[in-house]
Amino acid sequence: MLQVTKIFRFETAHALHGYNGPCRLIHGHSYQLHVTVRAQGTNTGYLPAPGILLDFKDLKQLVNEAVVKQLDHRLVLSEAYLRANPDTAMEDNLLVMEAEPSAENLLIFARNAIGDKLPEGVELARLRLYETVDSYAEWVQ
């Protein structure tokens, strides 16, 4: 099976409501998102012309529109956090999620945003979101 991966970088702040640790406070990360897609039927032989599974340029445009532009330089908080901290709702760069904006839930957000926008025959295989250089969450199909 052939797969291709494109890496995206963005800056996002968040806080985790109900967490008894430092991540309960608003803080930011320099995220790195690895998006891997694959195509069925690519186990034998070469790809037909033009010989690519998905143009990296097209994958870049899709993910930038669906995910990066939604999260980059934004404050991402849950509905529960806003109920407990209503003054925070005044932020103009705020993105409100139903769930807590953990790395794991941000992956689900990305999966939902990307999944149905891929061309026919191409599917999302893996998402890996680095919160730090040595810590990441991963979603695998």
Backbone bond lengths (Angstrom), bond angles and torsions (degrees), N, CA, C in turn:
res aa  C-N    CA-C-N  psi(-1)  N-CA   C-N-CA  omega(-1)  CA-C   N-CA-C  phi
1 M - - - 1.451 - - 1.526 108.73 -
2 L 1.300 116.92 129.41 1.462 121.87 177.16 1.523 109.61 -89.00
3 Q 1.318 114.15 140.55 1.460 121.28 176.34 1.519 108.13 -135.92
4 V 1.318 116.24 150.78 1.459 121.62 171.55 1.523 107.82 -129.78
5 T 1.322 114.73 147.14 1.465 121.32 -177.63 1.519 109.65 -128.43
6 K 1.321 115.64 137.82 1.462 122.87 173.80 1.522 107.15 -123.72
7 I 1.333 116.11 141.64 1.464 122.21 -177.10 1.527 109.25 -109.45
8 F 1.336 114.98 135.69 1.464 122.71 -178.97 1.522 109.00 -125.33
9 R 1.320 116.09 146.23 1.463 121.45 178.57 1.530 109.08 -124.41
10 F 1.339 115.25 140.47 1.463 119.91 176.49 1.522 109.29 -158.13
11 E 1.317 115.10 160.77 1.468 123.40 -178.75 1.524 108.14 -112.01
12 T 1.326 115.87 127.70 1.461 120.22 -178.83 1.521 109.67 -143.81
13 A 1.330 115.76 142.91 1.464 121.50 173.00 1.522 108.31 -106.21
14 H 1.318 115.72 150.12 1.462 120.40 177.75 1.520 109.23 -158.56
15 A 1.323 115.66 174.23 1.462 123.74 172.97 1.519 106.68 -150.25
16 L 1.322 115.90 149.69 1.467 120.98 -178.06 1.522 109.82 -110.40
17 H 1.322 115.51 109.45 1.461 121.41 179.24 1.528 109.53 -69.42
18 G 1.336 116.25 136.74 1.457 120.87 177.67 1.515 113.99 82.33
19 Y 1.314 117.74 4.01 1.464 121.79 178.73 1.523 108.18 -94.27
20 N 1.316 117.28 131.90 1.461 121.19 -177.26 1.526 109.82 -98.11
21 G 1.300 116.23 64.92 1.456 122.22 179.95 1.516 108.79 -163.52
22 P 1.316 117.46 -176.29 1.466 120.11 -175.52 1.529 114.10 -63.07
23 C 1.316 118.09 -22.62 1.473 120.23 -179.18 1.521 112.88 -73.67
24 R 1.333 117.47 -2.49 1.465 119.89 175.11 1.531 110.21 -74.26
25 L 1.333 116.52 -18.11 1.460 122.28 179.04 1.529 109.77 -92.52
26 I 1.318 115.84 150.87 1.464 119.27 178.15 1.528 108.95 -64.50
27 H 1.325 114.38 128.41 1.465 122.11 -179.89 1.524 108.03 -154.72
28 G 1.310 116.81 168.23 1.457 119.45 -176.19 1.511 113.58 -124.34
29 H 1.332 113.99 164.99 1.458 122.00 177.83 1.523 109.26 -137.50
30 S 1.313 115.03 151.89 1.464 122.53 166.86 1.517 105.44 -96.36
31 Y 1.324 115.49 92.30 1.462 121.05 -175.04 1.526 111.38 -77.72
32 Q 1.326 114.00 152.94 1.458 121.79 171.39 1.527 106.33 -132.18
33 L 1.319 116.23 120.23 1.460 122.33 -178.26 1.522 109.32 -110.33
34 H 1.330 116.04 121.79 1.464 122.07 175.56 1.525 107.30 -101.13
35 V 1.314 116.53 121.77 1.463 122.32 -179.32 1.526 108.00 -112.87
36 T 1.333 115.97 119.36 1.461 121.76 -179.75 1.519 109.18 -115.62
37 V 1.326 115.52 128.73 1.461 121.54 176.25 1.524 108.65 -120.36
38 R 1.333 115.23 158.43 1.464 120.12 179.63 1.522 109.26 -142.89
39 A 1.322 114.14 166.41 1.462 120.56 177.17 1.516 108.68 -126.83
40 Q 1.310 115.34 141.44 1.463 120.54 176.59 1.526 109.20 -72.96
41 G 1.325 115.71 154.42 1.454 120.46 174.44 1.506 114.79 73.39
42 T 1.325 118.05 24.07 1.462 120.66 -179.47 1.525 111.25 -111.13
43 N 1.326 117.12 27.20 1.466 120.72 -178.39 1.523 113.12 -84.32
44 T 1.312 117.82 -24.31 1.464 120.10 -178.19 1.519 109.36 -130.26
45 G 1.294 115.51 148.41 1.458 119.88 176.30 1.512 113.46 71.99
46 Y 1.301 114.18 177.84 1.457 122.20 -179.95 1.521 110.13 -91.91
47 L 1.311 115.32 159.23 1.466 120.27 174.51 1.522 109.12 -73.12
48 P 1.324 116.96 141.54 1.467 119.04 176.62 1.530 110.43 -67.01
49 A 1.306 116.42 162.88 1.466 121.77 179.63 1.527 109.42 -52.87
50 P 1.288 119.04 134.99 1.458 128.69 12.65 1.532 114.19 -87.74
51 G 1.310 118.41 9.26 1.457 121.37 174.56 1.512 115.44 83.00
52 I 1.330 117.28 20.59 1.469 120.36 179.36 1.523 110.04 -126.08
53 L 1.315 114.81 146.64 1.460 121.51 177.87 1.528 109.78 -73.97
54 L 1.329 115.64 -48.78 1.463 123.35 176.96 1.518 106.28 -157.83
55 D 1.302 117.11 130.57 1.461 121.12 -179.92 1.531 108.85 -61.62
56 F 1.336 116.31 129.04 1.468 120.28 178.92 1.525 110.95 -55.99
57 K 1.314 117.03 -34.73 1.463 121.38 178.93 1.527 110.59 -61.65
58 D 1.326 116.67 -42.01 1.464 120.71 179.56 1.523 111.62 -68.68
59 L 1.330 116.64 -40.31 1.463 120.19 177.21 1.522 110.30 -63.97
60 K 1.323 116.39 -41.49 1.468 120.92 178.34 1.528 111.04 -59.86
61 Q 1.315 116.52 -47.47 1.465 120.24 -179.31 1.527 111.09 -62.42
62 L 1.321 116.72 -44.47 1.462 121.41 -178.64 1.526 111.08 -61.07
63 V 1.331 117.36 -50.49 1.468 121.13 -176.16 1.526 110.97 -70.53
64 N 1.320 117.51 -37.71 1.469 119.02 177.17 1.522 111.06 -60.29
65 E 1.322 117.09 -44.25 1.469 120.72 -179.86 1.524 112.11 -69.24
66 A 1.325 116.64 -45.80 1.469 121.23 -172.00 1.521 113.66 -79.49
67 V 1.331 117.65 -29.53 1.468 119.95 -172.73 1.527 112.61 -125.43
68 V 1.318 117.06 -59.88 1.466 120.46 -170.66 1.524 111.64 -59.89
69 K 1.322 117.92 -46.96 1.469 120.13 -179.68 1.523 112.03 -64.89
70 Q 1.320 117.55 -23.51 1.462 121.21 178.44 1.533 111.82 -77.83
71 L 1.345 116.60 -28.02 1.462 120.75 -172.30 1.526 114.80 -110.62
72 D 1.315 118.36 -27.04 1.460 121.05 -172.31 1.526 111.91 -65.50
73 H 1.322 114.89 128.96 1.465 123.10 -179.25 1.528 112.39 54.97
74 R 1.321 114.37 39.09 1.460 121.44 176.77 1.523 109.45 -118.23
75 L 1.310 115.23 158.11 1.459 123.22 169.16 1.519 105.86 -101.42
76 V 1.327 116.82 120.27 1.464 121.78 -176.58 1.523 108.53 -111.70
77 L 1.325 115.53 119.60 1.461 121.62 -178.50 1.526 109.49 -133.16
78 S 1.314 115.50 158.12 1.467 120.07 177.77 1.527 110.41 -87.13
79 E 1.315 114.31 161.86 1.464 120.06 174.30 1.522 110.36 -58.14
80 A 1.335 117.25 -39.96 1.470 121.59 179.81 1.525 110.99 -63.18
81 Y 1.325 117.40 -40.67 1.464 120.96 178.41 1.528 109.84 -61.71
82 L 1.325 116.53 -42.98 1.466 119.93 -178.87 1.521 112.51 -67.73
83 R 1.330 117.14 -34.80 1.472 119.01 175.96 1.530 110.29 -63.94
84 A 1.323 116.87 -37.72 1.466 120.92 -179.48 1.528 112.32 -80.51
85 N 1.327 117.79 -22.39 1.468 123.07 -176.89 1.532 109.25 -134.48
86 P 1.332 117.86 68.64 1.470 120.62 -171.88 1.529 114.62 -61.38
87 D 1.316 118.70 -26.20 1.468 120.13 179.93 1.526 112.04 -64.06
88 T 1.303 116.86 -25.02 1.465 121.23 -178.96 1.522 111.48 -68.38
89 A 1.304 117.79 -21.38 1.468 121.75 -177.77 1.523 112.41 -65.53
90 M 1.313 118.17 -9.79 1.458 121.58 -178.20 1.530 112.73 -81.21
91 E 1.310 118.20 -9.89 1.465 121.50 -178.90 1.526 110.09 -63.78
92 D 1.330 117.34 133.01 1.467 119.51 -177.76 1.524 113.35 -83.22
93 N 1.313 117.77 -12.51 1.464 120.58 178.40 1.526 111.33 -105.70
94 L 1.312 116.60 26.46 1.459 123.00 -173.96 1.527 111.99 -84.57
95 L 1.327 115.29 133.59 1.460 122.48 170.20 1.519 106.57 -116.97
96 V 1.320 117.19 122.90 1.463 121.83 -177.40 1.522 109.28 -101.58
97 M 1.329 115.09 127.31 1.463 121.54 176.89 1.519 109.34 -109.36
98 E 1.308 115.66 151.05 1.463 120.79 174.06 1.529 109.96 -65.44
99 A 1.319 116.75 -39.86 1.468 123.04 -178.07 1.526 110.22 -98.80
100 E 1.313 115.74 168.83 1.461 120.41 175.11 1.530 109.11 -66.87
101 P 1.333 118.10 138.33 1.460 120.97 -176.15 1.541 113.44 -82.62
102 S 1.308 115.52 54.12 1.467 120.91 174.95 1.526 108.70 -73.08
103 A 1.313 116.98 167.50 1.471 120.15 176.04 1.522 110.08 -57.15
104 E 1.322 116.18 -40.59 1.465 120.59 -179.62 1.527 111.45 -62.50
105 N 1.325 116.62 -46.06 1.465 119.63 -179.19 1.527 112.32 -72.59
106 L 1.331 117.54 -29.84 1.459 119.30 174.25 1.529 110.58 -65.67
107 L 1.329 116.82 -31.51 1.469 119.92 174.51 1.525 111.24 -65.34
108 I 1.329 116.62 -41.44 1.469 120.06 177.62 1.531 109.58 -63.62
109 F 1.325 116.59 -41.27 1.468 121.63 175.34 1.530 110.05 -56.46
110 A 1.332 116.71 -47.84 1.469 121.42 -179.83 1.523 111.23 -64.74
111 R 1.327 116.52 -44.06 1.471 120.05 179.28 1.524 110.52 -58.29
112 N 1.314 116.66 -46.54 1.464 120.63 -179.36 1.529 111.63 -64.95
113 A 1.325 116.42 -35.06 1.464 120.60 -177.92 1.526 112.59 -75.10
114 I 1.330 117.28 -31.89 1.465 121.57 -175.30 1.519 112.53 -93.03
115 G 1.317 116.72 -41.49 1.456 123.14 -166.72 1.506 117.53 -45.80
116 D 1.322 118.31 -50.50 1.467 120.06 -174.79 1.525 113.14 -87.79
117 K 1.318 117.57 1.74 1.465 121.01 -178.92 1.530 112.85 -98.80
118 L 1.326 116.98 -5.10 1.461 120.34 -179.62 1.522 110.38 -74.79
119 P 1.331 117.20 150.01 1.466 119.55 178.83 1.525 111.75 -64.17
120 E 1.309 115.53 158.21 1.463 120.72 178.83 1.530 109.63 -57.90
121 G 1.328 115.50 136.99 1.456 121.05 179.83 1.513 114.42 90.03
122 V 1.330 117.43 -9.37 1.470 122.41 178.80 1.515 107.48 -114.44
123 E 1.330 116.13 133.74 1.466 119.72 179.99 1.516 110.68 -130.58
124 L 1.310 114.33 154.74 1.453 121.19 176.23 1.516 108.43 -71.60
125 A 1.323 117.58 126.44 1.461 121.95 -178.06 1.519 112.27 -104.90
126 R 1.335 116.32 -39.32 1.460 119.50 -174.83 1.522 109.54 -158.22
127 L 1.324 114.54 143.86 1.461 122.66 169.82 1.514 107.13 -127.55
128 R 1.299 115.96 133.69 1.465 120.62 177.06 1.520 106.77 -130.49
129 L 1.339 116.58 122.95 1.459 121.60 -178.23 1.521 109.39 -116.58
130 Y 1.329 115.22 113.12 1.465 121.26 176.82 1.519 108.68 -87.20
131 E 1.344 115.36 124.34 1.464 120.63 172.38 1.519 110.09 -88.35
132 T 1.309 115.92 -32.90 1.460 123.32 174.11 1.525 106.47 -134.14
133 V 1.322 117.22 177.13 1.466 119.21 -177.99 1.518 112.73 -65.42
134 D 1.342 117.21 -21.22 1.468 118.79 -177.08 1.527 113.94 -126.12
135 S 1.326 117.53 17.29 1.471 120.94 178.49 1.522 109.60 -137.28
136 Y 1.331 115.56 125.88 1.459 119.37 -179.93 1.514 110.96 -145.83
137 A 1.329 114.43 158.42 1.462 122.94 170.65 1.518 106.07 -110.68
138 E 1.331 115.59 152.91 1.458 119.05 -175.05 1.518 110.66 -138.77
139 W 1.324 115.46 138.57 1.462 122.68 171.52 1.519 106.54 -114.57
140 V 1.328 116.39 130.52 1.462 121.12 -179.09 1.519 108.40 -127.93
141 Q 1.328 116.04 132.60 1.464 121.84 177.74 1.512 109.79 -68.16
